[in-house]
């Protein structure tokens, strides 16, 4: 039996199992802007694979960092012990954050980062004597990973409906998508900042004394690049401050240069209390996540005797040496190539090119911010999502990798992209759009 070619044993995540295994799409190698299939075709990476390979593929500093670390220290316990690279990485990371976000807790994924941030928020209020603050507020269409806390505060129905009642005590803000005045907006839409006031409605319903935190993606990625209206995040920050509620940014997608600043917090000029990150932290090479916390949150836990555990939370692989090495190599690569700010240079050309598809067959909206964007298609006769899935397959066949959510096609190319890559991406997408019924 050829175990390498038998596809049945692997239960794949977020995949149409039968369709994929009948016509598999397998990658064998990658370099720069391109992945290469097992049959030798080059496929341009139009979405940084899973929003994570921000520096492109096969980057020498990352490869060498992992190789060297494997021969030096493969693993070290993270509870009551440590290793130097975890501390070095933490210091380099907090230097990228604004304000007092000066402490970092390591996880292994975006889902774990979200769970950690939610637990930090609830525990923070408890150690301050406000233990009644246990309610969590998410947002409709939000995606915060697939663990129970993240699904609960998330607002994507398909991700929730199989799993029962999830975590109790969660409510949701209205989403900001759908105002017809914002169709084909370039960058931040003009209309909808007042939707942040929906938090005041939830405060009136539940009382602020019960609410621990609000969690939002600065730009909703997995829902199809939903860009916040001008002033929305600033307004949300002010409401949280008024009621003593923590504001959590889920920057798993927007972090590490996607908007032309290290994090969306700088782009929007809003300092959250906690920031969940992952993906671009290690360029997707080794799983790792991180949660940034304001100093007031970290300090609140350091009140007991010095020999007692401060925060009863962590993972076997928190601060794993191999992951830390990959992250340090990634930060070196970002620094050398200026990738944390490069999206600011690419954004105008990207915006112009993407919006040139307005008027193409079935296109009902185009959205963009920084170096990410989406083209939304009208649902077809076969039902919602069918047209988007057809686009996914045809783009792959045409040599372009994308992500789809329903009938929305999303893009977030590696930050190493040049204008010529944007030209090829948009030209390929335009041809495929003409071919879809």
VEXTORFI-881636 format. One record per atom (N, C-alpha, C): x, y, z. Coordinates in pm, whole numbers, padded with zeros to 5 digits, always signed. Layout:
XYZ;...
***
This chain:
+00085-00120+00000;+00000+00000+00000;+00088+00125+00000;+00056+00221-00086;+00132+00347-00093;+00072+00447+00004;+00130+00455+00125;+00073+00541+00228;+00077+00689+00189;+00177+00729+00111;+00190+00870+00073;+00077+00915-00018;+00024+00825-00095;-00078+00862-00194;-00219+00822-00155;-00236+00760-00038;-00369+00726+00010;-00423+00846+00088;-00523+00912+00037;-00572+01037+00096;-00680+01018+00201;-00729+00896+00218;-00850+00877+00297;-00829+00893+00446;-00712+00860+00498;-00691+00862+00643;-00694+01003+00702;-00654+01101+00626;-00643+01238+00677;-00777+01309+00668;-00834+01343+00785;-00958+01422+00793;-00916+01568+00789;-00937+01632+00679;-00882+01766+00654;-00967+01876+00717;-00906+01985+00762;-00982+02095+00822;-01050+02181+00717;-01172+02226+00748;-01244+02320+00662;-01234+02282+00514;-01262+02157+00483;-01245+02107+00346;-01365+02021+00308;-01406+02033+00182;-01505+01941+00126;-01432+01810+00096;-01435+01714+00191;-01350+01596+00184;-01365+01519+00052;-01490+01489+00014;-01512+01404-00102;-01468+01473-00231;-01499+01603-00242;-01460+01675-00362;-01308+01682-00373;-01241+01715-00263;-01095+01728-00266;-01029+01594-00301;-01072+01488-00237;-01004+01360-00255;-01031+01298-00391;-01138+01345-00456;-01163+01303-00594;-01072+01377-00691;-01042+01505-00660;-00956+01587-00745;-00860+01666-00655;-00761+01600-00597;-00675+01665-00497;-00591+01779-00555;-00566+01877-00467;-00481+01991-00501;-00367+01992-00400;-00254+01939-00437;-00144+01915-00346;-00022+01999-00384;+00037+02064-00284;+00159+02141-00305;+00280+02063-00256;+00389+02071-00332;+00510+01996-00300;+00625+02084-00257;+00627+02210-00301;+00737+02300-00267;+00690+02444-00283;+00772+02537-00238;+00735+02678-00248;+00861+02763-00243;+00855+02878-00310;+00966+02972-00308;+00915+03110-00347;+00951+03210-00267;+00912+03346-00299;+00762+03364-00304;+00711+03407-00419;+00568+03433-00438;+00489+03311-00483;+00556+03196-00501;+00491+03084-00568;+00498+02955-00488;+00388+02879-00496;+00384+02741-00453;+00393+02654-00578;+00443+02532-00562;+00451+02442-00676;+00378+02313-00642;+00292+02269-00733;+00210+02151-00710;+00291+02024-00730;+00234+01911-00689;+00302+01783-00704;+00320+01745-00850;+00241+01805-00939;+00260+01779-01082;+00341+01890-01151;+00405+01976-01070;+00502+02069-01125;+00450+02205-01167;+00323+02236-01141;+00270+02367-01181;+00302+02473-01077;+00336+02593-01123;+00357+02706-01033;+00224+02777-01008;+00194+02805-00881;+00070+02873-00842;+00108+02995-00759;+00071+03114-00808;+00101+03235-00732;+00022+03236-00602;+00089+03270-00493;+00026+03274-00362;-00044+03408-00345;-00173+03410-00371;-00249+03534-00367;-00303+03570-00230;-00281+03483-00131;-00339+03510+00001;-00242+03472+00113;-00110+03479+00081;-00009+03442+00180;-00042+03306+00242;-00091+03217+00155;-00131+03080+00186;-00252+03072+00277;-00239+03109+00403;-00354+03118+00495;-00343+03248+00572;-00317+03358+00500;-00296+03490+00559;-00170+03493+00647;-00075+03401+00626;+00034+03389+00723;+00173+03404+00666;+00196+03372+00540;+00332+03377+00483;+00360+03518+00431;+00363+03614+00522;+00375+03754+00485;+00505+03785+00413;+00611+03712+00443;+00741+03736+00380;+00765+03644+00260;+00662+03579+00212;+00680+03483+00104;+00738+03352+00157;+00780+03267+00065;+00819+03131+00100;+00970+03110+00090;+01017+03014+00172;+01156+02967+00164;+01255+03080+00189;+01232+03156+00296;+01319+03269+00326;+01443+03221+00402;+01562+03254+00354;+01686+03195+00408;+01706+03216+00558;+01678+03336+00610;+01702+03360+00752;+01614+03270+00840;+01491+03248+00797;+01400+03163+00876;+01445+03018+00868;+01478+02973+00748;+01524+02835+00730;+01648+02808+00814;+01744+02899+00809;+01869+02878+00883;+01847+02884+01034;+01758+02975+01079;+01729+02985+01222;+01672+02854+01276;+01582+02793+01201;+01522+02666+01243;+01626+02555+01242;+01707+02552+01136;+01809+02448+01125;+01907+02455+01242;+01953+02575+01274;+02050+02591+01383;+01987+02557+01518;+01863+02599+01539;+01798+02574+01667;+01774+02425+01691;+01742+02352+01585;+01715+02208+01600;+01836+02134+01654;+01956+02182+01621;+02077+02116+01670;+02129+02170+01802;+02062+02273+01854;+02109+02336+01977;+02019+02307+02097;+01892+02340+02083;+01794+02317+02191;+01659+02294+02123;+01617+02168+02122;+01493+02136+02051;+01369+02169+02132;+01378+02153+02264;+01263+02182+02351;+01314+02219+02489;+01244+02306+02554;+01271+02339+02694;+01139+02362+02764;+01124+02316+02890;+00997+02337+02961;+00972+02486+02983;+00844+02522+02975;+00808+02663+02988;+00741+02699+03119;+00712+02602+03202;+00652+02629+03333;+00763+02631+03438;+00785+02744+03501;+00887+02763+03604;+01030+02754+03551;+01046+02736+03419;+01176+02736+03354;+01163+02813+03223;+01274+02840+03159;+01269+02913+03033;+01395+02892+02953;+01408+02966+02843;+01529+02964+02762;+01546+03103+02702;+01667+03144+02670;+01694+03284+02634;+01615+03336+02514;+01592+03255+02414;+01528+03307+02293;+01384+03353+02317;+01316+03291+02413;+01179+03335+02443;+01179+03478+02495;+01276+03511+02577;+01285+03646+02634;+01333+03746+02529;+01428+03703+02447;+01474+03789+02338;+01358+03821+02243;+01281+03720+02208;+01169+03741+02117;+01065+03833+02179;+01033+03812+02306;+00933+03895+02372;+00974+04042+02369;+01101+04069+02396;+01147+04208+02395;+01143+04269+02256;+01177+04192+02155;+01170+04245+02018;+01026+04270+01976;+00936+04186+02021;+00796+04202+01982;+00732+04323+02048;+00752+04340+02178;+00685+04452+02245;+00738+04586+02193;+00859+04586+02137;+00913+04709+02078;+00834+04752+01956;+00758+04659+01896;+00676+04691+01778;+00539+04745+01815;+00502+04734+01943;+00368+04771+01986;+00362+04914+02039;+00248+04980+02021;+00235+05117+02072;+00204+05119+02221;+00219+05235+02281;+00172+05260+02417;+00228+05167+02521;+00139+05112+02604;+00181+05029+02717;+00158+04880+02692;+00147+04839+02567;+00134+04697+02534;+00273+04635+02540;+00325+04616+02660;+00465+04584+02681;+00489+04446+02740;+00389+04359+02738;+00407+04223+02787;+00344+04126+02689;+00409+04010+02671;+00363+03915+02570;+00359+03775+02629;+00252+03703+02597;+00231+03565+02643;+00227+03478+02517;+00308+03372+02513;+00320+03292+02391;+00220+03176+02388;+00163+03154+02271;+00070+03045+02245;+00118+02972+02119;+00031+02893+02060;+00071+02813+01943;-00016+02837+01820;-00112+02926+01830;-00201+02951+01717;-00286+03073+01747;-00355+03120+01644;-00448+03230+01665;-00563+03190+01755;-00612+03069+01740;-00721+03021+01826;-00680+03024+01972;-00558+02977+02001;-00510+02978+02139;-00485+03120+02188;-00442+03208+02099;-00423+03347+02140;-00554+03410+02182;-00659+03382+02107;-00791+03436+02143;-00836+03381+02277;-00825+03249+02296;-00865+03190+02423;-00788+03254+02539;-00659+03274+02517;-00574+03333+02620;-00618+03475+02653;-00644+03555+02549;-00686+03694+02572;-00819+03701+02646;-00912+03614+02611;-01042+03613+02679;-01025+03576+02827;-00942+03476+02854;-00918+03436+02993;-00846+03546+03069;-00751+03611+03004;-00682+03723+03069;-00780+03832+03110;-00873+03863+03020;-00969+03970+03047;-01056+03938+03168;-01110+03818+03171;-01196+03779+03283;-01116+03774+03413;-00997+03715+03405;-00914+03703+03526;-00867+03839+03576;-00839+03929+03484;-00795+04064+03522;-00899+04133+03610;-01023+04128+03568;-01129+04191+03648;-01143+04121+03783;-01126+03989+03782;-01141+03915+03908;-01032+03953+04009;-00907+03960+03964;-00799+03992+04059;-00809+04137+04107;-00884+04219+04035;-00907+04357+04077;-01030+04373+04165;-01098+04263+04192;-01215+04269+04277;-01345+04294+04204;-01345+04281+04071;-01467+04296+03992;-01502+04164+03926;-01517+04062+04007;-01542+03928+03956;-01675+03911+03886;-01763+04011+03895;-01891+04001+03823;-01873+04026+03674;-01758+04077+03635;-01735+04106+03492;-01686+03978+03423;-01781+03900+03374;-01749+03774+03308;-01806+03765+03167;-01890+03861+03131;-01954+03855+02999;-01855+03899+02891;-01861+03833+02776;-01776+03864+02662;-01862+03908+02544;-01816+04010+02473;-01891+04064+02359;-01808+04046+02233;-01861+03974+02138;-01800+03961+02006;-01876+04043+01905;-01863+04006+01779;-01932+04081+01674;-01981+03983+01567;-02098+04009+01514;-02149+03928+01402;-02047+03929+01288;-02033+03817+01223;-01938+03794+01114;-01793+03787+01161;-01770+03799+01293;-01635+03790+01343;-01583+03646+01338;-01452+03634+01316;-01388+03502+01322;-01273+03510+01421;-01278+03426+01522;-01177+03427+01627;-01127+03286+01655;-01110+03208+01551;-01060+03073+01568;-01169+02973+01599;-01127+02851+01634;-01222+02740+01642;-01227+02673+01779;-01161+02728+01878;-01180+02676+02014;-01312+02730+02069;-01356+02675+02182;-01491+02708+02227;-01510+02856+02259;-01412+02918+02321;-01425+03060+02348;-01428+03142+02220;-01338+03111+02127;-01333+03184+02001;-01457+03166+01917;-01510+03043+01914;-01636+03021+01842;-01750+03099+01907;-01749+03107+02038;-01857+03173+02110;-01861+03322+02081;-01746+03387+02087;-01743+03531+02056;-01744+03556+01906;-01711+03454+01828;-01719+03466+01683;-01863+03474+01637;-01879+03524+01516;-02014+03545+01466;-02037+03490+01327;-01974+03376+01297;-01994+03310+01168;-02080+03186+01190;-02205+03191+01147;-02300+03084+01183;-02254+02944+01145;-02193+02927+01029;-02152+02792+00987;-02049+02732+01081;-01969+02817+01145;-01868+02768+01239;-01927+02732+01375;-02050+02775+01402;-02109+02761+01535;-02218+02654+01543;-02288+02632+01433;-02417+02563+01442;-02407+02415+01481;-02292+02350+01458;-02279+02208+01491;-02248+02182+01637;-02215+02287+01715;-02146+02264+01842;-02224+02307+01965;-02354+02314+01954;-02436+02337+02072;-02435+02479+02121;-02450+02495+02252;-02468+02628+02310;-02338+02705+02331;-02224+02636+02314;-02093+02700+02328;-02076+02761+02468;-01999+02871+02480;-01973+02933+02610;-02087+03027+02645;-02135+03017+02768;-02246+03102+02812;-02198+03245+02836;-02293+03337+02842;-02264+03474+02877;-02194+03553+02768;-02226+03525+02643;-02165+03595+02529;-02275+03665+02450;-02245+03785+02404;-02337+03857+02317;-02257+03915+02201;-02327+03972+02104;-02261+04017+01983;-02306+04156+01938;-02209+04235+01895;-02238+04361+01828;-02286+04333+01686;-02361+04426+01632;-02397+04417+01490;-02272+04433+01405;-02270+04365+01291;-02155+04380+01201;-02167+04512+01123;-02065+04546+01050;-02062+04675+00979;-02077+04658+00828;-02109+04538+00783;-02117+04511+00639;-02260+04529+00589;-02273+04576+00466;-02403+04575+00401;-02465+04710+00371;-02408+04819+00420;-02463+04951+00388;-02439+04979+00240;-02543+04994+00160;-02524+05014+00016;-02443+05138-00018;-02439+05234+00074;-02359+05355+00049;-02209+05326+00051;-02173+05211+00107;-02031+05176+00118;-01982+05083+00009;-02068+05048-00086;-02025+04958-00194;-01911+05020-00273;-01812+04936-00303;-01694+04975-00381;-01615+05088-00314;-01622+05092-00181;-01542+05191-00107;-01395+05160-00126;-01317+05263-00137;-01171+05248-00146;-01113+05281-00009;-01064+05178+00058;-01018+05197+00195;-01132+05196+00293;-01122+05278+00397;-01224+05280+00501;-01353+05343+00448;-01466+05276+00464;-01594+05332+00419;-01629+05459+00498;-01707+05544+00433;-01746+05671+00495;-01858+05655+00597;-01941+05552+00582;-02065+05543+00658;-02063+05425+00756;-02110+05448+00878;-02131+05338+00972;-02057+05347+01103;-01987+05457+01129;-01917+05469+01258;-02013+05454+01376;-02138+05497+01355;-02237+05492+01463;-02273+05349+01503;-02236+05250+01421;-02263+05111+01457;-02186+05069+01583;-02080+05142+01615;-02009+05114+01740;-02099+05138+01861;-02198+05226+01844;-02288+05256+01955;-02375+05138+01994;-02371+05032+01913;-02444+04911+01950;-02392+04855+02082;-02267+04886+02114;-02215+04843+02244;-02292+04909+02359;-02336+05033+02340;-02416+05098+02444;-02547+05023+02466;-02605+04970+02360;-02727+04890+02373;-02701+04767+02460;-02588+04700+02438;-02556+04581+02516;-02522+04616+02660;-02462+04732+02681;-02436+04777+02817;-02568+04800+02891;-02664+04860+02823;-02794+04881+02884;-02864+04748+02913;-02847+04653+02824;-02913+04523+02841;-02852+04442+02955;-02719+04437+02962;-02652+04349+03057;-02594+04421+03178;-02575+04549+03170;-02507+04635+03267;-02355+04617+03253;-02287+04730+03255;-02141+04728+03237;-02070+04646+03343;-02129+04635+03461;-02064+04562+03571;-02052+04413+03544;-02118+04364+03438;-02109+04222+03404;-02020+04196+03283;-01972+04300+03216;-01901+04284+03089;-01751+04295+03110;-01680+04190+03070;-01534+04188+03084;-01464+04253+02966;-01505+04216+02844;-01428+04260+02728;-01511+04255+02601;-01468+04334+02506;-01518+04330+02369;-01402+04287+02280;-01426+04192+02190;-01322+04147+02099;-01367+04170+01955;-01281+04234+01876;-01310+04257+01734;-01183+04240+01653;-01199+04202+01528;-01090+04212+01431;-01090+04356+01379;-00976+04424+01379;-00975+04559+01322;-01027+04561+01178;-00984+04465+01098;-01043+04436+00967;-01086+04291+00971;-01211+04265+00942;-01261+04127+00948;-01211+04051+00826;-01117+03958+00848;-01051+03890+00738;-01128+03773+00682;-01153+03673+00767;-01215+03550+00718;-01358+03571+00672;-01423+03676+00716;-01559+03706+00669;-01559+03770+00531;-01438+03804+00479;-01431+03860+00345;-01380+04002+00339;-01278+04034+00419;-01213+04166+00420;-01319+04276+00437;-01381+04276+00553;-01479+04380+00588;-01405+04490+00663;-01395+04606+00600;-01315+04717+00651;-01402+04804+00742;-01352+04845+00859;-01435+04925+00950;-01461+05064+00895;-01579+05119+00916;-01605+05257+00875;-01513+05356+00946;-01489+05467+00885;-01405+05570+00945;-01459+05609+01083;-01373+05605+01182;-01410+05644+01318;-01472+05534+01401;-01501+05420+01343;-01571+05312+01415;-01488+05259+01532;-01363+05223+01507;-01280+05164+01612;-01248+05265+01721;-01229+05390+01682;-01204+05495+01780;-01325+05513+01871;-01442+05506+01812;-01567+05520+01889;-01585+05401+01984;-01551+05282+01935;-01561+05162+02019;-01466+05171+02138;-01345+05221+02113;-01248+05240+02222;-01303+05335+02328;-01364+05444+02286;-01416+05543+02381;-01528+05485+02466;-01614+05404+02406;-01725+05344+02481;-01671+05244+02583;-01573+05164+02542;-01513+05069+02636;-01452+05143+02755;-01382+05251+02726;-01320+05329+02835;-01426+05385+02930;-01535+05430+02873;-01640+05491+02954;-01700+05391+03054;-01701+05264+03016;-01768+05164+03100;-01671+05064+03164;-01541+05090+03156;-01444+05001+03220;-01434+04864+03156;-01463+04856+03026;-01459+04730+02952;-01328+04721+02876;-01263+04606+02879;-01140+04588+02803;-01171+04572+02654;-01084+04625+02571;-01096+04611+02426;-00984+04520+02376;-01024+04411+02312;-00929+04315+02255;-00931+04327+02103;-00815+04345+02044;-00801+04337+01900;-00752+04198+01862;-00823+04133+01772;-00776+04008+01712;-00698+04046+01587;-00566+04050+01598;-00479+04088+01487;-00406+03968+01429;-00469+03853+01436;-00408+03733+01379;-00381+03751+01230;-00470+03822+01161;-00452+03847+01018;-00387+03983+00993;-00430+04087+01064;-00382+04223+01034;-00244+04252+01091;-00195+04167+01180;-00064+04191+01241;+00051+04166+01146;+00165+04225+01177;+00290+04205+01106;+00286+04255+00962;+00243+04381+00949;+00264+04454+00826;+00153+04453+00724;+00042+04388+00750;-00061+04373+00648;-00121+04507+00605;-00126+04604+00695;-00185+04733+00661;-00081+04842+00636;+00047+04804+00639;+00152+04903+00617;+00210+04960+00745;+00164+04910+00858;+00219+04940+00990;+00241+04805+01059;+00325+04801+01163;+00346+04671+01228;+00215+04602+01267;+00121+04680+01324;-00009+04625+01363;-00119+04724+01326;-00241+04675+01320;-00354+04763+01289;-00374+04868+01397;-00330+04839+01518;-00341+04936+01626;-00276+05068+01588;-00159+05061+01523;-00093+05184+01477;-00167+05246+01359;-00214+05162+01269;-00281+05215+01150;-00403+05298+01189;-00482+05247+01281;-00606+05315+01320;-00586+05413+01435;-00467+05412+01495;-00442+05501+01608;-00524+05467+01730;-00549+05339+01751;-00628+05291+01864;-00545+05190+01942;-00525+05213+02070;-00452+05118+02152;-00549+05030+02228;-00557+04903+02192;-00642+04811+02268;-00574+04771+02398;-00648+04701+02483;-00591+04652+02608;-00516+04521+02589;-00564+04440+02496;-00502+04311+02464;-00503+04293+02313;-00401+04227+02261;-00392+04200+02117;-00357+04054+02097;-00441+03983+02023;-00415+03843+01988;-00349+03837+01851;-00236+03764+01841;-00164+03753+01715;-00123+03608+01692;-00080+03579+01570;-00022+03449+01531;+00028+03464+01387;-00005+03370+01301;+00021+03370+01156;+00155+03434+01117;+00156+03565+01090;+00277+03630+01044;+00390+03635+01144;+00364+03597+01267;+00467+03597+01371;+00585+03509+01332;+00558+03393+01273;+00664+03303+01226;+00657+03284+01076;+00587+03371+01005;+00567+03358+00861;+00496+03227+00827;+00422+03172+00925;+00349+03048+00902;+00434+02923+00905;+00565+02935+00929;+00655+02822+00913;+00642+02721+01027;+00636+02770+01150;+00614+02686+01267;+00499+02747+01346;+00404+02667+01393;+00290+02724+01466;+00334+02803+01588;+00282+02926+01599;+00310+03009+01716;+00213+03125+01719;+00174+03164+01838;+00091+03282+01856;+00143+03361+01974;+00088+03481+01991;+00128+03566+02102;+00014+03659+02139;+00000+03685+02267;-00097+03783+02317;-00020+03896+02383;-00044+04018+02338;+00015+04136+02397;-00082+04194+02500;-00028+04235+02613;-00110+04290+02721;-00054+04424+02766;-00145+04516+02796;-00101+04641+02857;-00038+04613+02992;+00052+04702+03032;+00124+04683+03159;+00029+04676+03278;-00081+04752+03274;-00174+04750+03388;-00234+04611+03408;-00252+04537+03298;-00309+04402+03309;-00206+04308+03368;-00085+04311+03315;+00022+04225+03368;+00046+04253+03516;+00057+04379+03552;+00088+04415+03690;-00024+04375+03787;-00148+04372+03739;-00260+04338+03828;-00249+04196+03882;-00179+04108+03809;-00167+03969+03853;-00052+03948+03952;+00033+04047+03972;+00154+04028+04053;+00134+04078+04195;+00024+04040+04256;-00010+04092+04388;+00013+03993+04502;+00021+03864+04471;+00035+03765+04577;+00180+03745+04618;+00207+03645+04704;+00345+03613+04741;+00428+03583+04617;+00556+03620+04615;+00636+03608+04494;+00660+03465+04448;+00637+03366+04532;+00661+03227+04492;+00535+03157+04443;+00426+03230+04425;+00301+03168+04380;+00280+03195+04231;+00211+03103+04166;+00179+03119+04024;+00080+03235+04008;+00108+03322+03913;+00028+03444+03896;-00095+03422+03809;-00083+03338+03706;-00189+03322+03606;-00194+03175+03569;-00300+03107+03607;-00309+02962+03588;-00353+02930+03446;-00258+02949+03355;-00288+02927+03214;-00156+02909+03139;-00157+02828+03035;-00038+02810+02953;-00049+02683+02871;+00051+02662+02785;+00051+02546+02696;+00188+02479+02700;+00192+02350+02678;+00318+02277+02676;+00419+02342+02583;+00369+02397+02473;+00458+02452+02371;+00463+02605+02374;+00418+02668+02482;+00432+02813+02493;+00579+02850+02489;+00618+02937+02396;+00758+02978+02386;+00851+02867+02341;+00801+02772+02264;+00882+02661+02215;+01009+02713+02148;+01127+02657+02177;+01251+02709+02120;+01253+02713+01968;+01201+02611+01903;+01199+02609+01757;+01112+02720+01702;+00996+02741+01765;+00907+02848+01720;+00969+02984+01744;+01035+03001+01859;+01101+03129+01888;+01209+03158+01784;+01287+03056+01748;+01390+03075+01647;+01328+03117+01513;+01218+03050+01476;+01151+03086+01352;+01099+03229+01356;+01046+03269+01470;+00993+03405+01485;+01105+03508+01477;+01218+03480+01541;+01331+03573+01535;+01383+03585+01392;+01391+03472+01322;+01430+03476+01182;+01332+03553+01096;+01205+03542+01132;+01101+03616+01060;+01115+03766+01084;+01135+03806+01210;+01152+03948+01239;+01276+04004+01169;+01384+03924+01164;+01503+03968+01091;+01471+03991+00944;+01393+03902+00887;+01355+03914+00745;+01268+04037+00723;+01171+04058+00811;+01088+04177+00800;+01174+04304+00806;+01270+04306+00899;+01355+04424+00915;+01441+04447+00791;+01505+04344+00742;+01596+04358+00629;+01525+04404+00503;+01404+04355+00482;+01330+04387+00359;+01229+04500+00377;+01221+04556+00498;+01125+04664+00523;+00980+04622+00505;+00949+04497+00540;+00817+04442+00508;+00706+04491+00601;+00740+04535+00720;+00634+04578+00812;+00568+04709+00767;+00633+04780+00677;+00574+04905+00625;+00555+04901+00474;+00595+04794+00409;+00592+04790+00263;+00451+04797+00206;+00353+04746+00279;+00215+04750+00230;+00168+04893+00205;+00222+04988+00280;+00183+05128+00258;+00224+05174+00119;+00336+05123+00069;+00381+05156-00065;+00300+05082-00172;+00264+04958-00142;+00190+04876-00239;+00042+04914-00246;-00012+04969-00138;-00157+04988-00126;-00220+05069-00239;-00165+05184-00278;-00231+05261-00384;-00241+05185-00517;-00133+05118-00556;-00134+05042-00681;-00232+04924-00671;-00229+04857-00556;-00320+04745-00531;-00466+04789-00538;-00496+04901-00475;-00633+04952-00475;-00680+04983-00617;-00597+05051-00693;-00635+05088-00830;-00656+04963-00916;-00565+04867-00902;-00575+04746-00984;-00698+04664-00948;-00723+04647-00818;-00836+04564-00776;-00968+04628-00817;-00981+04759-00800;-01107+04825-00833;-01129+04837-00983;-01027+04809-01061;-01046+04805-01207;-01139+04691-01248;-01162+04596-01158;-01253+04484-01186;-01400+04521-01165;-01426+04641-01119;-01565+04685-01106;-01631+04681-01244;-01748+04625-01249;-01819+04610-01376;-01801+04473-01439;-01707+04393-01384;-01693+04257-01437;-01816+04174-01398;-01833+04068-01469;-01950+03983-01455;-01970+03938-01310;-02089+03958-01256;-02133+03913-01123;-02069+03987-01007;-01983+04084-01030;-01916+04155-00921;-02011+04257-00860;-02038+04244-00729;-02132+04336-00663;-02063+04425-00560;-01936+04396-00528;-01863+04484-00437;-01715+04450-00444;-01632+04551-00417;-01487+04534-00404;-01445+04613-00281;-01362+04550-00197;-01317+04613-00073;-01165+04599-00061;-01101+04697+00001;-00956+04689+00018;-00910+04776+00134;-00799+04737+00192;-00727+04821+00288;-00587+04763+00299;-00486+04850+00303;-00350+04801+00306;-00326+04709+00189;-00263+04593+00217;-00240+04497+00110;-00328+04374+00131;-00458+04401+00143;-00558+04296+00145;-00682+04348+00073;-00760+04257+00018;-00878+04300-00057;-00969+04184-00086;-01088+04216-00133;-01188+04114-00163;-01276+04159-00277;-01319+04062-00356;-01416+04084-00462;-01537+03997-00430;-01651+04061-00411;-01773+03989-00374;-01859+03968-00498;-01906+03845-00516;-01988+03809-00630;-02133+03789-00587;-02224+03814-00677;-02365+03784-00652;-02384+03633-00645;-02468+03583-00554;-02493+03439-00550;-02551+03390-00682;-02514+03270-00721;-02562+03213-00846;-02686+03128-00828;-02731+03071-00938;-02852+02989-00937;-02836+02864-00852;-02712+02816-00837;-02686+02696-00759;-02687+02721-00609;-02706+02849-00568;-02715+02881-00427;-02593+02955-00375;-02604+03015-00257;-02493+03090-00199;-02367+03004-00186;-02255+03060-00223;-02127+02993-00208;-02082+02913-00328;-02175+02873-00413;-02137+02789-00528;-02050+02866-00626;-02085+02991-00650;-02007+03071-00744;-01867+03101-00688;-01859+03126-00558;-01729+03148-00496;-01641+03024-00502;-01699+02907-00478;-01621+02784-00483;-01574+02755-00625;-01658+02784-00723;-01617+02768-00862;-01499+02859-00894;-01502+02981-00840;-01391+03074-00861;-01263+03020-00798;-01273+02965-00677;-01157+02909-00609;-01089+02803-00696;-01169+02711-00749;-01114+02602-00830;-01056+02653-00961;-01124+02743-01027;-01076+02791-01157;-00953+02879-01142;-00946+02955-01035;-00826+03034-01011;-00706+02944-00985;-00727+02837-00909;-00619+02741-00887;-00572+02681-01019;-00666+02643-01102;-00631+02586-01232;-00557+02687-01319;-00588+02815-01299;-00523+02921-01375;-00392+02967-01313;-00353+02907-01199;-00226+02939-01137;-00230+03048-01032;-00342+03061-00962;-00354+03164-00859;-00428+03108-00737;-00368+03123-00619;-00428+03077-00495;-00503+03192-00429;-00629+03166-00389;-00710+03266-00318;-00776+03198-00199;-00856+03275-00124;-00945+03222-00022;-01086+03267-00056;-01183+03186-00024;-01321+03228-00047;-01402+03209+00080;-01494+03302+00101;-01594+03293+00207;-01728+03315+00140;-01806+03209+00129;-01929+03221+00052;-01894+03260-00091;-01949+03370-00137;-01923+03417-00274;-01824+03534-00277;-01748+03550-00170;-01646+03654-00165;-01508+03591-00185;-01431+03647-00276;-01296+03601-00305;-01200+03697-00236;-01115+03644-00149;-01027+03728-00069;-00881+03710-00111;-00806+03821-00100;-00665+03820-00134;-00585+03895-00027;-00466+03846-00001;-00369+03913+00086;-00231+03859+00047;-00177+03903-00066;-00051+03846-00115;+00065+03871-00020;+00171+03792-00031;+00291+03820+00049;+00339+03963+00027;+00397+04018+00131;+00439+04158+00128;+00561+04181+00040;+00620+04075-00013;+00731+04087-00106;+00683+04111-00249;+00553+04111-00270;+00497+04125-00406;+00543+04255-00470;+00555+04252-00602;+00585+04369-00682;+00464+04400-00770;+00471+04515-00836;+00359+04555-00921;+00327+04449-01026;+00430+04383-01079;+00407+04282-01183;+00324+04166-01129;+00341+04132-01001;+00261+04024-00942;+00116+04067-00926;+00095+04192-00886;-00041+04244-00876;-00108+04242-01012;-00034+04280-01117;-00089+04280-01252;-00134+04140-01293;-00050+04040-01266;-00085+03903-01302;-00206+03856-01222;-00209+03887-01093;-00322+03847-01009;-00453+03902-01061;-00456+04032-01088;-00581+04095-01131;-00619+04049-01272;-00521+04032-01358;-00551+03984-01494;-00609+03843-01489;-00549+03756-01408;-00599+03619-01395;-00740+03618-01337;-00762+03698-01233;-00895+03704-01172;-00997+03755-01272;-00962+03856-01350;-01055+03908-01449;-01097+03803-01551;-01003+03726-01597;-01033+03619-01694;-01124+03515-01633;-01096+03477-01509;-01178+03375-01444;-01320+03427-01422;-01334+03551-01380;-01468+03608-01358;-01551+03603-01485;-01487+03624-01598;-01561+03619-01726;-01609+03478-01759;-01545+03377-01698;-01576+03238-01734;-01681+03175-01644;-01717+03244-01535;-01808+03182-01437;-01951+03225-01465;-02040+03130-01470;-02182+03161-01492;-02244+03226-01369;
***
